[in-house]
Amino acid sequence: MKKCFLLLFVFFLFGGLNAAPKHSKNTKYPSYKGLVMAGYQGWFHQPRKGVMYPDENSVRIDMWPDVSEYEKTYPTGQKLADGSTARFFCSTDESTVDLHFKWMKEYGLDGVFMQRFFGAARPEARKRSTVLEHAMKAASKYGRAIGVMYDLSGLAAKGEDCSMLIDDWKYLVDSLRVTNQAGEQTYVFYNGKPLVTIWGVGFPDRPYDIRNIGLERFIDFLKNDPEYGGCSVMLGVPTFWRDLNADCIHDPYLHELIKQADIVLPWMVQRFTPLLHNDMDRYRDVILDDIAWCKENNIGYVPCVTPGFSWHNLSRHAFKDDVKPSGSIPRQGGRFYWQQISTAINAGATMLYVAMFDEVNEGTAIFKCTDNPPVGKEVKFVGMDGMPSDHYLWLTGEAAKMLRHEKPLSFEMPRRDMK
């Protein structure tokens, strides 16, 4: 009998050890609070054959990166004003990712959430995580915060659910060691736990129904699984999630999901513009009411800020009868970006999400872009309004100082000649 009890004790002892969480207990970033984080796409790939953007019809981006500092660049089919060939970077090059994280450290951007689209989580694509692997290494090297953001874009209406994301998270934890890096631990935590984001919950233009794709089960797994759980969860939702109106589905089940999460992140791109008088007052009021709801329900809140928006080149193909103007939400040399930042902080925001770091497709990028893009008959690019290519990186660093009260709150956009 004693032998049986001894065997049972050993079984439960080692079983418990095997079931221990696989995440590092420590990180340089134990909380999202006080941080300015950006979204990182990393989806610009050099084709196996031919050149990138071989002609005007293939151009679906609205900004052009400043490639002067990249170790590797590739020729495109586009020409600059002086007749020379325009070049582009490749996101899968380790030197590209390294440079981007170097910029983050240099300018004071705390870190990024790596976008992981539903298609990347499929078993056949899972091992092609080159950009994320490079990013984990660079985050440790430069001491930048990093987190995984699952984007539900690509989830089919039928036959798929979040089961695949459960398996993918196990893969990321076991194989890529996202929450237990080989170098300095920089995975971003919230409430002392690794933060995992699920983006795309509650948007009416999605083919899936949030009631039947296993979101509750995925959230429960992330929070409570004995090995892979113990995480905090952030949900990316529409701007008007609280009222279940406008850009949001009219389903109160969304609120049930949000109450199971730890942070809510509304997507505010294209919802506000400097072209409307006092639109920042509307932005402020939305944030104030959101924060009040979140405090009442003990949930964290992260407002979204963005430099501007442009969809001209993509719309020439996607909406041939409704081509969008270039720079439809103008940057105004950074003033619109700074208006959102200062308004959000003044309204009580303790953390910010920037959309996006490298999103030149929709003209929301904050990394280095150029005022000297390719020229053509129909292609049009948003420029820097005469500002330096690093202008938005610098502004983001200044925003981080203001968020952490290292410099006074100011509604006036700072200038580099100001002390």
C-alpha positions in Angstrom: 0.0 0.0 0.0 2.8 2.4 0.9 4.5 1.6 -2.4 1.3 2.5 -4.3 1.1 5.8 -2.5 4.7 6.5 -3.2 4.2 5.8 -6.9 1.1 8.0 -7.0 3.1 10.8 -5.2 6.0 10.5 -7.8 3.4 10.5 -10.6 1.7 13.7 -9.5 5.0 15.3 -8.6 6.5 14.9 -12.0 3.1 15.3 -13.7 2.9 18.7 -12.0 6.4 19.6 -13.1 5.7 18.7 -16.7 2.5 20.8 -16.6 4.3 23.9 -15.3 3.9 27.1 -17.5 6.5 27.3 -20.2 6.8 31.1 -20.1 9.6 33.0 -18.6 8.7 34.4 -15.2 10.5 37.6 -15.8 10.6 40.2 -18.6 11.9 43.6 -19.1 8.3 44.7 -19.8 6.1 43.4 -17.0 3.2 45.6 -18.1 1.9 47.3 -21.2 1.1 50.4 -19.1 3.4 53.3 -19.9 4.4 51.8 -23.3 3.8 53.0 -26.9 3.6 49.9 -29.1 3.1 49.7 -32.8 1.7 47.0 -35.1 4.3 45.3 -37.4 3.2 43.6 -40.6 6.5 42.3 -42.1 4.8 41.1 -45.3 6.9 42.6 -48.0 8.6 39.7 -49.8 10.9 39.6 -52.8 9.2 37.4 -55.4 11.0 34.2 -56.4 10.9 35.3 -60.1 11.0 38.7 -61.5 11.1 42.0 -59.6 8.9 43.6 -57.0 6.2 45.9 -58.3 7.1 45.3 -62.0 4.6 47.8 -63.3 2.1 50.4 -62.2 -0.8 47.9 -62.1 1.1 45.9 -59.5 1.5 48.8 -57.1 -0.8 48.5 -54.2 1.1 50.6 -51.6 0.6 54.3 -51.0 4.0 55.2 -49.4 7.5 54.4 -50.4 10.2 53.5 -47.8 13.4 55.3 -47.5 15.8 52.4 -48.3 19.1 54.3 -47.9 20.1 52.4 -44.7 19.1 48.9 -45.6 21.9 46.3 -46.1 19.9 44.6 -48.8 17.5 46.1 -51.3 16.0 44.9 -54.5 15.2 46.5 -57.9 11.6 47.2 -58.7 9.9 48.0 -62.0 9.3 51.5 -60.8 11.3 54.6 -61.7 12.2 57.6 -59.6 12.0 61.1 -61.0 15.6 61.1 -62.1 15.0 58.0 -64.1 16.9 55.6 -61.7 15.3 52.3 -60.6 13.4 52.5 -57.3 14.4 49.8 -54.8 12.6 48.1 -52.0 13.5 45.9 -49.0 12.5 42.3 -48.2 10.9 41.6 -44.8 12.3 38.1 -44.6 15.9 39.4 -44.6 17.3 39.3 -41.1 19.2 42.6 -41.8 15.8 44.3 -42.5 14.2 43.3 -39.3 17.4 44.1 -37.4 17.4 47.6 -38.8 13.8 48.2 -37.9 14.3 47.2 -34.3 17.5 49.3 -34.2 15.3 52.2 -35.2 12.8 51.4 -32.4 15.6 51.6 -29.8 17.2 54.7 -31.4 14.0 56.7 -31.4 12.3 55.4 -28.3 9.5 53.3 -29.7 9.0 50.7 -26.9 8.2 47.8 -29.2 5.7 46.1 -31.6 3.0 43.5 -31.8 3.9 41.1 -34.6 0.9 40.5 -36.8 0.2 36.8 -37.2 -2.6 36.3 -39.7 -4.9 33.3 -39.6 -3.3 31.9 -42.7 0.1 31.9 -41.1 -1.2 29.7 -38.3 -2.3 26.9 -40.6 -0.2 23.8 -40.3 1.3 24.0 -43.7 2.4 27.6 -43.2 3.3 27.5 -39.5 7.0 26.8 -40.0 7.5 29.7 -42.4 7.8 32.1 -39.5 11.0 33.7 -40.6 10.0 37.3 -39.9 8.8 36.5 -36.4 12.0 34.5 -35.7 14.1 37.4 -36.7 12.0 39.8 -34.7 12.3 37.8 -31.5 16.1 37.8 -31.9 16.2 41.6 -32.7 13.8 42.4 -29.8 16.3 40.8 -27.4 19.2 42.4 -29.0 17.8 45.9 -28.8 15.8 45.5 -25.7 12.4 46.2 -27.4 9.1 44.9 -26.2 7.4 42.3 -28.5 4.1 40.5 -28.5 2.1 38.2 -30.7 -1.1 39.6 -32.3 -3.3 37.0 -34.0 -5.3 38.7 -36.8 -8.4 36.7 -37.7 -8.3 38.0 -41.3 -8.4 34.9 -43.5 -10.6 32.9 -41.3 -13.2 31.2 -43.5 -16.9 31.5 -42.9 -17.3 27.7 -42.5 -15.1 24.8 -41.6 -12.6 26.7 -39.6 -12.4 28.0 -36.0 -9.8 29.0 -33.4 -8.6 25.5 -32.8 -5.8 26.1 -35.2 -4.7 29.1 -33.1 -4.4 26.9 -30.0 -2.0 24.6 -31.9 -0.2 27.5 -33.3 0.4 29.1 -29.9 1.8 25.8 -28.7 4.2 25.9 -31.7 5.2 29.5 -31.0 5.9 28.7 -27.3 7.7 25.4 -27.9 9.6 26.0 -31.2 10.1 29.8 -31.4 10.2 30.3 -27.6 8.3 33.6 -28.0 7.7 33.9 -24.2 11.1 32.5 -23.2 13.6 34.1 -25.6 17.1 32.8 -25.8 18.5 36.3 -25.1 17.1 39.1 -23.0 13.4 38.5 -22.0 11.4 41.2 -23.7 8.0 39.7 -24.4 5.4 42.2 -23.2 3.3 41.2 -20.2 0.2 42.6 -18.7 -0.9 42.0 -15.1 2.3 40.0 -14.7 1.4 37.6 -17.6 2.4 37.3 -21.3 0.0 39.3 -23.4 -1.6 37.7 -26.4 -3.8 39.7 -28.8 -6.7 38.5 -30.9 -7.6 41.1 -33.5 -10.7 41.2 -35.7 -13.5 40.6 -33.2 -16.8 42.3 -33.9 -16.3 43.7 -37.4 -19.5 43.4 -39.6 -17.5 42.9 -42.8 -16.0 39.6 -41.7 -17.3 36.3 -43.1 -17.2 34.6 -39.7 -19.7 34.7 -36.8 -17.9 35.4 -33.5 -20.4 33.2 -31.8 -19.3 30.0 -33.5 -15.5 30.2 -34.1 -14.4 29.0 -30.7 -13.3 32.4 -29.3 -14.3 31.6 -25.7 -12.4 28.3 -25.9 -9.3 30.0 -27.2 -9.4 32.8 -24.6 -9.9 30.1 -21.9 -6.9 28.2 -23.2 -4.7 31.2 -23.2 -5.7 32.1 -19.7 -6.0 28.7 -18.0 -4.1 26.0 -19.8 -1.6 24.6 -17.2 1.3 24.6 -19.7 0.6 27.2 -22.4 -1.8 29.4 -20.5 -1.3 31.8 -17.7 -1.6 34.6 -20.3 -3.4 38.0 -20.4 -5.6 38.6 -23.5 -6.2 41.8 -25.5 -9.1 41.9 -28.0 -8.9 44.1 -31.1 -12.4 45.4 -31.8 -14.2 48.1 -33.8 -14.1 51.8 -32.7 -17.7 51.8 -31.6 -17.6 48.5 -29.8 -19.2 50.0 -26.7 -22.4 51.1 -28.4 -22.5 48.1 -30.8 -23.1 50.5 -33.6 -21.7 52.1 -36.7 -18.6 50.0 -37.6 -19.5 47.2 -35.1 -21.8 44.3 -35.1 -25.0 44.7 -33.2 -24.5 41.7 -31.0 -24.2 42.0 -27.2 -22.2 38.8 -27.2 -19.2 41.0 -28.1 -19.4 42.5 -24.6 -19.4 39.0 -23.1 -16.1 38.3 -24.9 -14.6 41.6 -23.9 -15.4 41.0 -20.3 -13.4 37.7 -20.5 -10.4 39.6 -21.8 -7.9 41.9 -19.9 -7.5 44.8 -22.4 -9.7 46.1 -25.2 -8.0 47.7 -28.3 -10.4 49.6 -30.6 -9.3 50.0 -34.2 -9.6 53.7 -35.0 -8.0 54.0 -38.4 -10.3 55.9 -40.9 -12.7 56.8 -38.1 -11.3 60.3 -37.5 -9.9 63.0 -39.7 -8.3 66.4 -39.5 -10.6 67.6 -42.3 -13.6 67.8 -40.0 -13.8 70.7 -37.6 -13.4 69.6 -34.0 -13.1 65.9 -34.8 -10.6 65.6 -32.0 -13.4 66.5 -29.6 -15.3 63.5 -30.9 -12.2 61.3 -30.6 -11.7 62.5 -27.0 -15.3 61.8 -26.1 -15.1 58.3 -27.5 -12.0 57.6 -25.4 -13.4 59.1 -22.2 -16.6 57.0 -22.4 -14.6 53.9 -23.3 -12.3 54.3 -20.3 -15.3 54.8 -18.0 -16.9 51.5 -19.3 -13.6 49.7 -18.9 -13.0 50.9 -15.4 -16.5 49.8 -14.4 -15.7 46.3 -15.8 -12.1 46.2 -14.6 -10.6 46.0 -18.1 -7.6 47.8 -19.5 -8.0 50.1 -22.4 -5.6 51.0 -25.3 -6.6 53.7 -27.8 -5.3 53.6 -31.3 -3.4 56.4 -33.0 -2.4 56.7 -36.6 -0.5 59.2 -38.7 -3.0 59.3 -41.6 -4.5 57.1 -44.3 -4.3 56.6 -48.0 -5.8 53.9 -50.2 -5.3 55.3 -53.7 -3.2 52.7 -55.4 -5.0 49.7 -53.9 -8.4 51.2 -54.8 -7.4 51.4 -58.5 -7.7 47.6 -58.5 -10.1 46.8 -55.7 -12.6 49.6 -56.4 -12.2 50.5 -60.0 -15.4 52.5 -60.0 -14.5 54.2 -56.8 -10.9 55.2 -56.8 -9.8 56.8 -53.6 -7.8 60.0 -53.5 -4.2 59.9 -52.4 -3.9 60.9 -48.7 -7.6 60.9 -48.0 -6.8 61.4 -44.4 -3.8 63.8 -44.6 -0.9 63.7 -42.3 -0.4 67.4 -42.2 3.3 67.0 -41.5 2.6 65.0 -38.3 0.0 67.4 -36.7 -2.9 64.9 -37.1 -0.8 62.2 -35.4 0.2 64.4 -32.6 -3.4 65.7 -32.1 -4.5 62.1 -31.5 -1.5 61.3 -29.2 -2.0 64.3 -27.0 -5.8 64.0 -26.9 -5.6 60.3 -25.9 -3.1 61.0 -23.1 -5.1 64.0 -21.9 -8.2 61.8 -21.8 -6.5 59.3 -19.4 -4.8 56.8 -21.7 -2.0 54.9 -20.0 -0.8 52.9 -23.0 -1.0 53.5 -26.8 -1.2 51.4 -29.9 0.2 52.9 -33.1 -1.2 51.8 -36.4 1.3 50.9 -37.9 5.1 50.6 -38.0 5.6 49.4 -41.6 2.1 49.6 -43.2 2.8 51.4 -46.4 -0.2 49.7 -48.1 -2.7 52.0 -46.4 -0.3 54.9 -45.8 -0.2 54.5 -42.0 3.6 53.7 -41.6 5.7 55.5 -39.1 9.0 54.0 -40.2 11.3 55.9 -42.5 9.6 56.9 -45.8 10.6 59.1 -48.6 9.5 62.3 -50.3 11.1 61.0 -53.4 8.9 58.0 -54.4 8.5 56.5 -57.9 6.6 58.5 -60.5 4.1 57.3 -63.0 0.9 58.1 -64.9 -1.6 56.8 -62.3 0.4 55.8 -59.2 0.5 58.4 -56.4 2.3 58.2 -53.1 1.9 60.0 -49.8 5.1 61.8 -49.0 6.6 63.3 -45.8 5.3 66.8 -46.4 8.9 68.0 -46.5 9.7 66.5 -43.1 12.8 64.2 -42.5 12.2 60.5 -43.3 12.5 59.7 -39.6 9.9 62.3 -38.5 7.2 59.9 -37.3 9.7 57.7 -35.5 11.0 60.8 -33.6 7.4 62.0 -32.8 6.6 58.5 -31.5 9.6 58.6 -29.1 8.4 62.0 -27.9 5.0 60.6 -27.4 6.4 57.8 -25.2 8.1 60.4 -23.0 4.9 62.3 -22.7 2.9 59.2 -21.8 5.3 58.4 -19.0 5.3 62.0 -17.8 8.9 62.4 -18.6 7.9 65.6 -20.4 4.9 67.9 -20.0 1.7 67.2 -21.9 1.5 69.5 -25.0 -1.1 69.7 -27.7 1.4 71.5 -30.0 3.5 69.2 -32.1 7.1 69.4 -30.9 9.9 70.5 -33.2 13.5 69.2 -33.0 14.8 72.7 -32.5 12.7 73.0 -29.3 14.4 72.2 -26.0 
